[in-house]
Structure formats: structure tokens, C-alpha cells
Amino acid sequence: MPGIILEVLVREGDIVRLGQKLLVLEAMKMENNIDADRPGKVVSVLKQKGDAVMEGDVLMVIGE
């Protein structure tokens, strides 16, 4: 569903764990937490606060 990024909680280079909250997305007037689907290092953050996103957009890349 389309939405707006409200908050990005990690930066490139950060180490994240499985299930860690990465960002907050507003969609249909509700705030949704987007959590890491795997542990690793944040390689790139592709969307920033205020960016509009669509279903299927890649928001960030987590590497090994």
C-alpha cells in the first residue's frame, strides 16, 4: 500500500538484528513499523523521511 516514511531509525553501516525496527511508515493514516527481516549490516538506505513509497519499493538493503 502507498505510504510516507515518517522516521528512519538506522543509518548506512549500522549493524541490525532480526526483528529490529528500521523505520516507521504511515499508510492509510496508521503508523507501521518496518522491521529487519534478517540480521546484518545496513548497506544502503534508499528512502528518507518524507519520501512517498509504493508497495514493493525497496527501502533499504541489509547485507551480511
VOBA-1610 file (N, C-alpha, C; in pm, whole numbers, padded with zeros to 5 digits, always signed):
BEGIN
Met+00084-00118+00000Met+00000+00000+00000Met+00088+00125+00000Pro+00047+00231-00063Pro+00127+00354-00067Pro+00136+00416+00072Gly+00246+00485+00096Gly+00264+00548+00226Gly+00374+00653+00222Ile+00401+00710+00339Ile+00504+00813+00357Ile+00597+00768+00469Ile+00726+00782+00449Ile+00824+00750+00553Ile+00820+00860+00659Leu+00790+00823+00783Leu+00786+00919+00894Leu+00919+00931+00966Glu+00991+00820+00976Glu+01115+00819+01054Glu+01204+00704+01007Val+01332+00733+00990Val+01432+00630+00959Val+01518+00616+01084Leu+01527+00495+01138Leu+01590+00472+01268Leu+01733+00417+01259Val+01780+00385+01139Val+01916+00332+01122Val+01986+00409+01010Arg+02119+00396+01008Arg+02200+00460+00904Arg+02284+00354+00834Glu+02338+00392+00719Glu+02428+00302+00649Glu+02545+00268+00740Gly+02581+00142+00743Gly+02690+00095+00827Gly+02647+00039+00960Asp+02523+00068+01002Asp+02473+00014+01129Asp+02456-00137+01119Ile+02481-00205+01229Ile+02455-00349+01240Ile+02316-00366+01302Val+02231-00444+01236Val+02094-00465+01285Val+02072-00613+01314Arg+01977-00639+01401Arg+01943-00777+01436Arg+01805-00810+01378Leu+01777-00936+01366Leu+01649-00982+01314Leu+01536-00922+01397Gly+01438-00861+01332Gly+01322-00805+01400Gly+01342-00663+01453Gln+01461-00606+01438Gln+01485-00469+01485Gln+01405-00370+01401Lys+01347-00269+01466Lys+01270-00167+01396Lys+01365-00079+01315Leu+01340-00068+01185Leu+01426+00008+01095Leu+01368+00144+01059Leu+01237+00148+01039Leu+01173+00274+01005Leu+01026+00268+01037Val+00964+00387+01034Val+00820+00398+01060Val+00756+00455+00933Leu+00651+00389+00889Leu+00582+00423+00765Leu+00436+00454+00797Glu+00385+00564+00743Glu+00242+00594+00758Glu+00170+00551+00632Ala+00070+00467+00649Ala-00012+00421+00537Ala-00156+00413+00584Met-00245+00468+00508Met-00387+00470+00542Met-00409+00526+00683Lys-00338+00634+00715Lys-00349+00706+00843Lys-00309+00623+00964Met-00233+00515+00941Met-00183+00433+01051Met-00031+00427+01042Glu+00034+00428+01158Glu+00179+00413+01162Glu+00214+00265+01165Asn+00306+00226+01079Asn+00350+00086+01069Asn+00501+00080+01090Asn+00545-00008+01179Asn+00688-00030+01198Asn+00735-00128+01092Ile+00848-00095+01030Ile+00911-00185+00934Ile+01034-00242+01003Asp+01035-00374+01019Asp+01140-00443+01094Asp+01235-00518+01000Ala+01355-00541+01048Ala+01455-00615+00971Ala+01410-00759+00952Asp+01419-00807+00829Asp+01382-00946+00802Asp+01501-01041+00815Arg+01618-00984+00849Arg+01738-01065+00870Arg+01842-00981+00944Pro+01935-01044+01011Pro+02043-00969+01075Pro+02148-00931+00971Gly+02224-00827+00998Gly+02332-00789+00908Gly+02367-00643+00921Lys+02440-00595+00821Lys+02487-00456+00817Lys+02404-00380+00714Val+02360-00259+00749Val+02284-00177+00657Val+02380-00128+00548Val+02360-00176+00425Val+02445-00141+00313Val+02403-00007+00253Ser+02273+00013+00236Ser+02224+00140+00183Ser+02082+00166+00230Val+02054+00293+00252Val+01919+00339+00288Val+01869+00413+00165Leu+01767+00359+00101Leu+01721+00411-00027Leu+01608+00513-00014Lys+01542+00519+00099Lys+01433+00614+00121Lys+01460+00691+00250Gln+01421+00817+00251Gln+01443+00905+00366Gln+01310+00958+00418Lys+01315+01023+00533Lys+01196+01082+00595Lys+01126+01173+00494Gly+00994+01154+00482Gly+00914+01236+00392Gly+00895+01177+00253Asp+00972+01074+00220Asp+00959+01012+00088Asp+00829+00933+00077Ala+00767+00941-00040Ala+00650+00858-00069Ala+00699+00723-00119Val+00632+00617-00077Val+00669+00483-00120Val+00545+00408-00168Met+00570+00311-00254Met+00464+00227-00306Met+00491+00083-00265Glu+00390+00001-00268Glu+00406-00141-00237Glu+00512-00200-00329Gly+00605-00274-00270Gly+00710-00338-00347Gly+00839-00257-00358Asp+00837-00130-00317Asp+00959-00049-00321Asp+01064-00107-00225Val+01188-00101-00265Val+01299-00139-00176Val+01333-00017-00093Leu+01328-00032+00040Leu+01350+00080+00130Leu+01494+00089+00176Met+01556-00027+00200Met+01698-00032+00237Met+01751-00170+00207Val+01884-00178+00200Val+01949-00305+00170Val+02031-00346+00294Ile+02011-00469+00337Ile+02087-00524+00451Ile+02173-00638+00397Gly+02304-00625+00418Gly+02398-00726+00373Gly+02441-00815+00488Glu+02537-00901+00459Glu+02587-00996+00559Glu+02674-00927+00661
//
